[in-house]
Amino acid sequence: MRPKNHDDYQQDALIEFNRDITWRMFTGALIYVACWSCIVIPYNVLLGNIIPWELMWVCFAFLASSGVIRLSFVYDFYVKSKKDPHTNRLRLYVGLLANSATWSGVTAFIVYHPEFESMGHFIMVIFGILYAFISLNLCIDKVQLRIYLISYILPISIAYFAKQGSDNVYIACLLWASTVPVYRIAMMHHREYWSLFHQAYLLKDYSAKLAELARTDDLTGLMNQRSFNQIFEQEIQQAVESRQSYGLLLVDIDHFKMINDSYGHLTGDHCLSQIGLSLNRLIEDNIKVARYGGEEFVILLPNATEEKALALAETVRQNLSASVFRFTEREFTITVSVGVAVIYPQQRTDAQRLFQFADEAMYAAKAAGRNRVVLYQ
Ligand SMILES: Nc1nc2c(ncn2[C@@H]2O[C@H](COP(=O)(O)OP(=O)(O)OP(=O)(O)O)[C@@H](O)[C@H]2O)c(=O)[nH]1
């Protein structure tokens, strides 16, 4: 599986945020109906039904329908954001506007009605508690917070203005004034939320980058020796257990010391990184390649036959020897010696021994004059 990169982690963070906002909106959509059914209705009963039942039901119907509309928008967002995390949040905003304005409208109706005065004070307490709770609940999204504050305060303040009298106008003004500290406190939480959110995301991203660095060889971008050892051990174990063959190619550059001595270490480094790029093409075909160290490379071939391993070794040898390396106006070519070893299910062997076989084959290729492929027999 491809290791995750920066964009993947950013995508993950957005998915996490969408999940969070969906959950907050979901609870928000239920809270008004729950408050009405579990707090306001019982209190009305305690007061001796000062608000007639028919009116209670009408208010309930309004709250429930705006809640259902909002929930359907929340669900729609949830489904769409799963497919595309960048999907816009417009419907969430519309649902929030409808739902909050309905609750505030219902509260305004009770507050405005002189006959429901005793209920009016009580419902304003509930209104205030929800005001604080929902502002903090929505603080993760600035736009929603603003929509909420306006849609929540507007109907109730209109009711107080309409009631007239200096005390009511004063309350209405006070309600608008309260949006400033509420907004500021919510924004403090907003910043805290996002800073923690970004830290968590950056931490994941950095640890993935560190893991990637620990796995890769700097010069060639190939797997390094440590990573190779781990994978090689695991794969050999799997091959033995599932009774499959396994091949290993050991590619060693011939007379690499001469390149360093004649053209300098920088040229040698450049040559190694170019070889890395060449071998990278094998990775595109899902073949694992590693720089074992110095001027030695290894190629892992699960489920390989001798023919397949030899054919690949020959292709690698020919490609590398046909390449012309250029660095600071110098041109040169190289050759490689390749040792090939393949184990079969009946040979119960281990990673170390297979490596040793390939190594012996590679030294045999060197001894036989270099620039050749030798199979361990
Ligand atoms: N530029 C550079 N050289 C390296 C690096 N790692 C190892 N070498 C050089 O690779 C050379 C390996 O030399 P030897 O082991 O003698 O092998 P060789 O010259 O390739 O000769 P044969 O393998 O026998 O064909 C040494 O000169 C090392 O300094 C590296 O990362 N960069």
The ligand as an ORCA input file, in Angstrom:
! r2SCAN-3c Opt
* xyz 0 1
  N      30.415      8.417     -4.342
  C      30.105      7.437     -3.511
  N      30.883      6.363     -3.417
  C      30.529      5.361     -2.598
  C      29.367      5.394     -1.832
  N      29.285      4.238     -1.123
  C      30.374      3.520     -1.412
  N      31.137      4.176     -2.319
  C      32.383      3.796     -2.911
  O      32.221      2.616     -3.635
  C      33.524      2.027     -3.794
  C      33.386      0.552     -3.672
  O      34.655      0.043     -3.970
  P      34.984     -1.470     -3.987
  O      34.267     -2.181     -2.872
  O      36.474     -1.586     -4.017
  O      34.359     -2.019     -5.301
  P      34.522     -1.548     -6.808
  O      35.527     -0.489     -6.986
  O      33.150     -1.257     -7.337
  O      35.072     -2.843     -7.472
  P      34.305     -4.197     -7.768
  O      33.049     -4.213     -6.927
  O      35.227     -5.251     -7.361
  O      33.988     -4.191     -9.205
  C      34.401      2.659     -2.706
  O      35.339      3.493     -3.346
  C      33.447      3.478     -1.871
  O      34.052      4.670     -1.417
  C      28.547      6.543     -1.929
  O      27.506      6.668     -1.319
  N      28.948      7.531     -2.791
*
